[in-house]
């Protein structure tokens, strides 16, 4: 999958989350949802279970695991590749 395809897949999955957010908040606030493309696959109690299911189901294909909250929190990632 190319970078552009990955970006497009993520954008679709984020749109899917946003379009289902109100319904998900009503039934599963604070839990984690697994999304593939335009499909809400399942809701999980914790992030690890959602990620494991995503890898078991989709392998190396992209998927989204998102906590079900009213507002999106920014994520920060560190790059540990120092000097390289």
Protein Blocks (a to p, Z undefined) as FASTA:
>chain_A
ZZklmmmmmmmmmmmmmmmmmmmmmmmghiacddehjbcfbdcfbfklmmmmmmmmnoma
ccddddddfbdcddddddfbghZZ
